Amino acid sequence: MNYQDFIEQEQFLVDCITNAMGWITDSKTDGERQAAVTALNNLRTQIAALPKIEKPKRKPRRKLTTIEKFDKKNSRREAIMAQRERNANE
């Protein structure tokens, strides 16, 4: 079962629970109420039986080496200096 299937199944069970809770509040006799509670308990059992699937994680960013950090800072400085020169020439 992939993550998307898991989400769809989980959403279906949540909808079923919402319906069962509505049946409990709308029931007029004790028999109807008991049937709705039984259905709710069955859904709880199904939810507990769902496989535990973790959300797929993104790849962590590669850490920059010291040289790459230095180059990044220098390129920023150079870009700022070039922008200042262009502004001064205008």
C-alpha positions in Angstrom: 0.0 0.0 0.0 1.5 3.3 -1.0 1.0 6.6 0.7 -1.8 7.8 -1.6 -3.8 4.6 -1.1 -3.3 5.0 2.7 -4.7 8.5 2.6 -7.7 7.5 0.5 -8.5 4.6 2.9 -8.1 6.8 5.9 -10.4 9.5 4.4 -13.0 6.8 3.7 -12.9 5.6 7.3 -13.2 9.2 8.6 -16.2 9.7 6.4 -17.7 6.5 7.8 -17.1 7.6 11.3 -18.8 10.9 10.6 -21.8 9.1 9.2 -22.0 6.7 12.2 -21.8 9.6 14.6 -24.7 11.2 12.7 -26.7 8.0 13.0 -26.1 8.0 16.8 -27.5 11.5 17.1 -30.4 10.9 14.7 -31.4 7.6 16.1 -34.8 7.5 17.8 -34.8 4.1 19.5 -32.2 2.4 21.6 -31.9 -0.4 19.0 -30.9 2.1 16.3 -28.5 3.8 18.7 -26.9 0.5 19.7 -26.5 -0.5 16.0 -24.8 2.8 15.3 -22.5 2.4 18.3 -21.6 -1.1 17.1 -20.8 0.2 13.6 -18.6 2.9 15.2 -16.7 0.4 17.3 -16.2 -1.8 14.2 -14.7 1.3 12.4 -12.4 1.9 15.4 -11.1 -1.7 15.0 -10.5 -1.1 11.3 -8.6 2.1 12.0 -6.4 0.4 14.6 -5.6 -2.3 12.0 -4.4 0.2 9.4 -0.8 -0.2 8.6 1.5 2.5 9.9 2.9 4.3 6.9 5.1 7.3 7.3 4.9 10.3 5.0 7.6 10.1 2.4 10.5 12.4 3.4 12.3 14.8 1.2 16.0 14.2 0.6 18.0 16.4 3.0 20.0 19.1 1.5 23.7 18.5 1.0 25.7 20.6 3.4 28.0 23.1 1.7 31.7 22.6 2.2 33.8 25.5 3.6 35.1 26.4 0.2 31.6 26.5 -1.3 30.4 28.7 1.6 33.3 31.1 1.0 32.6 31.1 -2.8 28.9 31.8 -2.1 29.8 34.8 0.1 32.2 36.1 -2.4 29.8 35.8 -5.3 27.2 37.7 -3.3 29.8 40.5 -2.5 30.8 40.6 -6.2 27.2 40.9 -7.3 26.5 43.7 -4.8 29.7 45.6 -5.9 28.7 45.2 -9.6 25.2 46.5 -8.8 26.7 49.5 -7.0 29.0 50.2 -10.0 26.0 50.1 -12.3 24.0 52.4 -10.1 27.0 54.8 -9.9 27.4 54.9 -13.6 23.7 55.8 -14.2 
